[in-house]
Amino acid sequence: MSQQTALRSPAAAPSIGTRLDRMPVTPMHRSLTAVVGVGLLFDTFENNLSGTISKVLQGEFAFDGTTLKLVLASAFIGQFIGSLVLGRVADRYGRRRAFLINLALYSGFSLLGAFSPNAAWLIVTRFFAGVGIGAEQSLSDCYLADVLPARARGRYTAWAYTLAFCGVPAVGFAALWLVPLSPLGFDGWRWLFVIGALGSAVVWGLRRRLIESPRWLASQGRTQEAEQIVARMEAGVPATAMARAHTEDEAAQGTASAAETPRAEPRDRGFKVVFQARFRRRTTMLWLFASLSAVGYYGFGALAPQVLAAKGYGIVTGLGFTAVSFIGYPIGSLISVPIMDRFERKWLVALTAAVMALCGLGFAHAGSAALVVTFGVLYTLVSNVFSTVSHVYLAEQYPTHIRAAATGLAYSLSKLSAAALPFILLPVLQDHGPGAMFTTIGAAMAVLVLTVAVLGGRTTGVSMDRD
């Protein structure tokens, strides 16, 4: 076999993964995590924009009930398509290239949304912005799973999402500040779209400097490029730290080496690969999990202003309560940092989903402003421990060569589920009140807990090169 052929052999891929996993956390790891986190910040800003100002938009364009549902659902329908399409792009053409495409899409169409003259324009631009937004989280999760060492993967992904979810209270407080104003004669709510678009454009520039995933390069047979990137990362590690990591790694692999032989990754890339016998249980669990998680997570974030209106609070007061409640999002992600790699992730997912259901019922039945805010903050706090753990857990299920597409497929189901929420939960809210709506959400969370507990596998600290 020629030297060139040997370098491009997929069987060399595990050596790249082993070197990445045994590496201590370097300044480059921290830099990559920060760049991904800033991009996610504007993603969460965009994701919560329509829901946060839904009552404002309803008054601006005199929406009827059907149009309101379409406005809330349009971005999620776009996200469904984006998760499917750009996940395939990431597996075929690279994580970095997919990042640049999705950022360009949601930056451009969010800016166009700022100039919406009517509801139809808003719905169309939110749909196309959603195509870009839909891929952001799954691409980020897969990229971080690819480049971070196994023992720090959960913790540093949690740091990225702690930064990311600062975007949720940011949109809440920005709406509270700008909605009553018209800076430069331009309606305050329109400035929110401009802020999101310009921030995403800045991140696009930062992401042009991202390295490509060495694991992805190795899975494509581009081993020499992967070697060069990993060598550059290792060059920033002190010799003593690297030697210690090598020793620990050799000891950990001593008993496994006889039982495991590195083998070439299969080249199947279609969506049908997730139904192969080795992935079938994981896929069933993930699809149910992704579909149900959107009910609990977006059921609050997208509909909280509508729930507060149903409780009798005015638009500005409701925006204030929503903004304060949203403070729980980054706090929840921050809380997840020290626990992410200490406890098995499947049980963290199940526990936080159960607590979300209880906090939702408390929010629904809260009879005073203090209780509304208390349960609102508790709900968002717990839901973001749940969300951050979920992002890591989903990205840990599949091998590198299908990770982005397969994870994107599961994400797409969560977006489709989120798109259906206004058509399911709003009628329950309008006809039966907040208690019935959050009882419905609680039932979905109960099924999710059962699904993960029975079908979910253990992933904490496990190498990303496993099947």
C-alpha atoms as one frame of an Amber mdcrd trajectory, in Angstrom:
protein
   0.000   0.000   0.000   1.367   3.439  -0.912   2.081   6.051   1.734  -0.637
   8.310   0.305  -3.206   5.523   0.417  -2.256   4.716   3.981  -2.671   8.332
   4.996  -6.129   8.476   3.490  -7.351   5.187   4.950 -10.464   5.576   7.139
  -8.893   3.028   9.524  -6.552   5.821  10.646  -9.507   7.828  11.986  -9.507
   6.290  15.514  -5.944   7.568  16.081  -7.182  11.118  15.470 -10.042  10.599
  17.892  -7.761   9.075  20.515  -5.382  12.031  20.326  -8.275  14.488  20.627
  -9.764  12.642  23.605  -6.521  12.367  25.588  -5.601  16.010  25.026  -6.032
  18.380  27.999  -8.203  21.422  27.369  -6.143  23.983  25.441  -6.568  27.693
  24.660  -7.736  26.636  21.203 -10.524  24.534  22.742 -11.614  27.537  24.798
 -11.522  29.831  21.759 -13.590  27.417  19.640 -16.125  27.041  22.460 -16.449
  30.837  22.775 -16.972  31.379  19.036 -19.605  28.655  18.922 -21.259  30.092
  22.042 -21.511  33.622  20.604 -23.154  32.233  17.470 -25.612  30.310  19.633
 -26.354  33.518  21.566 -27.788  35.151  18.465 -29.539  31.896  17.582 -31.408
  31.921  20.911 -32.102  35.657  20.442 -33.715  34.884  17.070 -35.443  31.749
  18.302 -37.314  33.603  21.037 -37.998  36.787  19.106 -41.404  36.049  17.594
 -42.797  34.527  20.779 -41.562  37.372  22.986 -43.171  40.115  20.880 -46.159
  38.070  19.662 -48.688  40.331  21.419 -46.973  43.414  19.957 -47.062  41.967
  16.431 -50.661  40.949  16.899 -51.561  44.575  17.606 -49.310  45.977  14.856
 -50.777  43.884  12.036 -54.230  43.131  13.523 -53.636  39.366  13.386 -56.517
  36.969  13.678 -55.960  33.712  15.544 -54.865  31.742  12.470 -52.308  34.348
  11.389 -50.824  34.468  14.894 -50.338  30.702  14.793 -48.650  30.968  11.384
 -46.305  33.715  12.608 -45.285  31.619  15.618 -44.985  28.415  13.566 -43.255
  29.777  10.435 -39.734  29.962  11.895 -40.044  26.454  13.342 -41.192  25.033
   9.999 -38.115  26.639   8.441 -35.994  25.148  11.216 -37.378  21.700  10.406
 -36.088  22.031   6.840 -32.790  23.617   7.907 -32.043  20.819  10.382 -32.544
  18.215   7.665 -30.715  19.896   4.810 -27.761  21.542   6.540 -27.040  18.459
   8.645 -26.441  16.588   5.388 -24.278  19.474   4.142 -22.175  19.294   7.317
 -21.533  15.558   6.930 -20.750  15.807   3.225 -18.936  19.142   2.893 -17.739
  19.928   6.418 -18.914  21.497   9.674 -17.274  24.859   8.974 -18.925  25.342
   5.571 -22.363  24.462   6.955 -21.841  26.996   9.766 -21.230  29.798   7.262
 -24.289  28.912   5.168 -26.692  28.789   8.098 -25.447  32.087   9.575 -25.766
  33.871   6.233 -29.348  32.636   5.865 -30.686  33.743   9.207 -28.763  37.015
   9.272 -30.042  38.086   5.853 -33.664  37.090   6.302 -33.897  38.463   9.829
 -32.813  41.841   8.439 -35.488  41.603   5.741 -38.019  40.799   8.462 -37.335
  44.166  10.083 -38.940  45.842   7.053 -42.120  43.726   7.065 -45.039  45.790
   5.708 -47.588  43.075   6.489 -48.100  39.698   8.114 -47.394  37.717   4.928
 -43.916  39.285   4.538 -43.174  38.567   8.197 -44.247  34.932   7.883 -42.101
  34.363   4.775 -38.978  36.012   6.193 -39.339  34.183   9.512 -39.603  30.914
   7.574 -36.363  31.484   5.639 -34.553  32.820   8.721 -35.705  29.614  10.400
 -33.969  27.502   7.751 -30.679  28.976   8.979 -31.601  28.954  12.658 -32.686
  25.319  12.497 -29.199  24.038  11.810 -27.335  26.197  14.334 -27.817  24.129
  17.468 -27.327  20.695  15.909 -24.233  21.901  14.014 -22.815  23.462  17.184
 -23.459  20.332  19.220 -21.812  18.085  16.624 -18.843  20.412  16.173 -18.144
  20.624  19.911 -18.606  16.861  20.243 -16.042  16.423  17.467 -13.299  18.714
  18.805 -13.560  18.575  22.616 -11.826  15.894  24.750 -14.257  13.251  26.032
 -13.754  14.066  29.715 -14.460  17.794  29.164 -17.080  17.527  26.424 -20.114
  18.075  28.613 -18.600  20.845  30.717 -17.395  22.977  27.819 -20.576  22.473
  25.810 -22.408  23.738  28.895 -20.174  26.832  28.905 -21.082  27.450  25.244
 -24.785  27.251  26.097 -24.392  29.434  29.167 -23.140  32.132  26.823 -25.805
  31.230  24.284 -28.757  31.551  26.595 -27.830  35.061  27.615 -29.613  35.774
  24.316 -32.997  34.880  25.808 -33.147  37.494  28.591 -31.403  39.838  26.136
 -34.345  39.654  23.747 -36.776  39.974  26.667 -35.189  43.127  28.101 -34.480
  44.567  24.645 -38.173  44.164  23.817 -39.179  45.761  27.125 -36.902  48.729
  26.307 -37.514  49.157  22.576 -41.167  48.240  22.039 -42.555  51.508  23.512
 -40.038  53.553  21.448 -39.451  54.456  17.782 -35.709  55.219  17.429 -35.032
  57.200  14.218 -38.720  56.869  13.366 -38.382  53.075  13.079 -40.730  50.974
  15.260 -38.949  49.546  18.296 -39.889  45.932  17.527 -38.231  46.253  14.103
 -34.931  47.170  15.768 -34.977  43.771  17.487 -34.747  42.069  14.092 -31.930
  44.435  13.060 -29.951  43.657  16.236 -30.229  39.918  15.627 -29.211  40.245
  11.975 -26.171  42.446  12.618 -24.969  40.265  15.490 -25.193  37.164  13.296
 -23.200  38.937  10.560 -20.380  39.627  13.050 -20.367  35.966  14.104 -20.142
  34.940  10.430 -16.833  36.796  10.264 -15.564  35.086  13.422 -16.520  31.634
  12.174 -14.563  32.002   8.973 -11.504  31.394  11.172 -12.791  28.167  12.746
 -10.769  25.017  12.148 -12.491  22.146  10.389 -13.329  19.168  12.601 -10.338
  16.769  12.585 -12.680  13.859  13.239 -14.745  14.797  10.172 -11.631  15.182
   8.028 -10.383  11.743   9.139 -13.782  10.184   8.393 -13.455  11.539   4.840
 -10.018   9.965   4.415  -8.374  13.416   4.617  -6.107  12.162   7.370  -3.126
  14.364   6.561  -5.204  17.533   7.038  -6.612  16.132  10.284  -3.085  15.296
  11.478  -1.914  18.849  10.813  -4.777  20.387  12.810  -4.378  18.006  15.753
  -0.602  18.592  15.767  -1.257  22.344  15.939  -3.600  21.823  18.893  -1.068
  19.565  20.640   1.674  22.149  20.125  -0.120  24.411  22.616  -0.010  21.775
  25.360   2.950  21.690  27.825   5.057  18.544  27.398   4.427  17.392  30.979
   0.658  17.677  30.573   0.739  15.769  27.290   2.930  13.022  28.771   0.539
  12.646  31.704  -2.430  12.463  29.328  -0.663   9.788  27.242   0.014   7.680
  30.339  -3.587   7.940  31.543  -4.858   7.114  28.071  -2.649   4.020  27.696
  -3.742   2.739  31.097  -7.401   3.266  30.259  -7.057   1.480  26.923  -5.015
  -1.454  28.200  -7.930  -3.814  28.742  -9.963  -2.528  25.811  -7.313  -2.965
  23.136  -7.613  -6.727  23.019 -11.370  -6.586  22.568 -11.553  -3.688  20.138
  -9.881  -3.373  16.781 -10.084  -0.101  14.869 -12.098  -0.553  11.701 -13.050
   1.608   8.786 -16.266   3.536   9.204 -19.077   2.402   6.878 -19.771   4.841
   4.078 -23.589   4.795   4.396 -24.770   8.385   4.507 -28.494   8.299   3.768
 -31.061   8.762   6.485 -31.848   5.025   6.289 -28.583   4.284   8.121 -30.156
   5.362  11.441 -32.521   2.389  11.177 -29.707  -0.168  11.028 -29.866  -2.680
  13.871 -26.995  -1.052  15.803 -28.715   2.371  15.806 -32.413   1.426  15.895
 -32.928   1.706  19.656 -31.030   5.014  19.827 -33.005   6.430  16.913 -36.355
   5.447  18.425 -35.394   7.051  21.726 -34.042  10.224  20.083 -37.033  10.775
  17.829 -39.492  10.447  20.703 -37.245  12.512  22.957 -36.769  15.329  20.406
 -40.465  15.532  19.565 -41.551  15.675  23.212 -38.790  17.961  24.481 -40.039
  20.791  22.251 -43.411  20.669  23.996 -41.871  21.432  27.384 -39.157  23.794
  26.254 -40.851  25.903  23.588 -44.285  25.533  25.190 -43.103  28.035  27.784
 -40.652  30.182  25.833 -42.930  30.817  22.843 -46.243  31.084  24.685 -45.407
  32.750  28.029 -46.648  36.197  26.837 -49.918  34.586  25.715 -50.305  32.854
  29.086 -49.707  36.132  30.926 -52.283  37.870  28.713 -54.758  35.095  29.576
 -54.046  35.825  33.248 -55.065  39.440  32.660 -51.691  41.207  32.457 -51.184
  44.007  29.893 -48.601  43.900  27.097 -45.879  45.959  28.817 -46.386  44.243
  32.193 -46.352  40.864  30.464 -43.123  41.756  28.670 -41.581  42.727  32.013
 -42.580  39.449  33.676 -41.353  37.500  30.631 -37.999  39.316  30.604 -37.410
  38.610  34.303 -38.463  34.965  33.881 -35.974  34.588  31.031 -33.092  35.325
  33.437 -33.377  31.667  34.437 -32.119  30.502  31.026 -28.413  31.409  31.355
 -28.467  30.603  35.086 -29.715  27.096  34.279 -26.935  26.541  31.767 -24.375
  27.827  34.268 -25.643  25.412  36.915 -25.215  22.557  34.444 -21.452  23.250
  34.017 -20.201  21.561  37.235 -22.655  18.632  37.070 -22.541  17.811  33.359
 -19.598  15.383  33.472 -20.184  14.140  37.034 -23.566  12.478  36.565 -24.903
  10.232  33.853 -26.628  12.446  31.310 -29.688  10.280  30.680 -30.703  10.601
  34.345 -30.107  14.365  34.360 -32.416  14.634  31.344 -35.133  12.581  33.044
 -34.926  14.415  36.392 -35.021  17.931  34.927 -37.913  17.058  32.605 -39.963
  15.950  35.625 -39.157  19.153  37.544 -40.101  21.259  34.482 -43.577  19.727
  34.547 -44.044  20.658  38.219 -42.785  24.236  37.727 -45.100  24.675  34.745
 -48.124  23.763  36.832 -46.961  26.219  39.496 -46.677  28.974  36.863 -50.136
  28.178  35.510 -51.829  28.380  38.912 -49.778  31.279  40.358 -52.174  33.861
  41.749 -49.833  36.797  42.315 -47.144  38.669  40.413 -44.469  37.388  42.813
 -45.462  33.764  42.267 -45.706  34.258  38.487 -42.141  35.550  38.372 -40.851
  32.927  40.854 -42.256  29.974  38.946 -41.305  31.590  35.642 -37.650  31.860
  36.708 -37.687  28.327  38.164 -39.170  26.936  34.964 -36.622  28.579  32.687
 -33.756  27.706  35.037 -34.610  24.009  35.179 -35.522  23.876  31.498 -32.065
  25.114  30.618 -30.302  22.526  32.713 -32.522  20.120  30.757 -31.747  21.790
  27.436 -27.973  21.971  27.905 -27.751  18.326  28.966 -30.018  17.385  26.057
 -27.801  19.097  23.489 -24.778  17.129  24.637 -26.741  13.872  24.906 -28.174
  14.104  21.387 -24.767  14.774  19.809 -23.263  11.709  21.547 -25.477   9.102
  19.887 -23.945   8.565  16.433 -20.438   8.147  14.905 -18.665  11.032  13.181
 -19.466  10.283   9.543 -23.250  10.488  10.102 -23.354  12.590  13.280 -24.530
  15.928  11.867 -27.143  14.466   9.502 -28.525  11.950  12.004 -28.596  14.468
  14.859 -30.079  17.084  12.521 -32.837  14.622  11.648 -33.750  14.283  15.318
 -33.574  18.074  15.747 -35.852  18.518  12.751 -38.551  16.548  14.540 -38.262
  18.862  17.548 -38.749  21.847  15.227 -41.752  20.228  13.568 -43.196  19.563
  17.011 -42.508  23.186  18.016 -44.229  24.407  14.824 -47.335  22.431  15.790
 -47.455  23.859  19.332 -49.372  27.071  18.529 -52.045  24.989  16.800 -52.267
  22.557  19.736 -51.548  24.567  22.874 -53.100  27.936  21.982 -56.617  26.445
  21.581 -56.184  24.610  24.916 -55.084  27.882  26.536 -57.913  29.888  24.994
 -60.639  27.330  25.715 -59.535  25.852  29.047 -56.940  28.204  30.538 -53.277
  27.999  31.633 -53.819  25.038  33.977 -55.027  22.775  31.173 -52.216  23.926
  28.884 -49.482  23.115  31.392 -51.161  19.814  32.279 -50.809  18.898  28.593
 -47.147  19.908  28.699 -46.654  17.885  31.910 -48.107  14.767  30.273 -45.630
  15.112  27.385 -42.769  15.429  29.861 -43.899  12.280  31.681 -43.737  10.276
  28.440 -40.293  11.779  27.731 -38.979  10.691  31.142 -40.193   7.139  30.552
 -38.690   7.044  27.036 -35.218   8.169  28.109 -35.190   5.974  31.229 -36.119
   2.808  29.307 -34.446   3.312  25.907 -31.627   5.793  26.581 -28.012   4.632
  26.806 -25.128   5.912  28.939 -22.818   8.443  27.253 -20.962  10.433  29.918
 -17.206  10.251  29.287 -17.598   7.800  26.379 -15.427   8.319  23.272 -17.129
   9.894  20.253 -15.493   7.259  18.001 -17.673   4.456  19.256 -20.487   3.021
  17.136
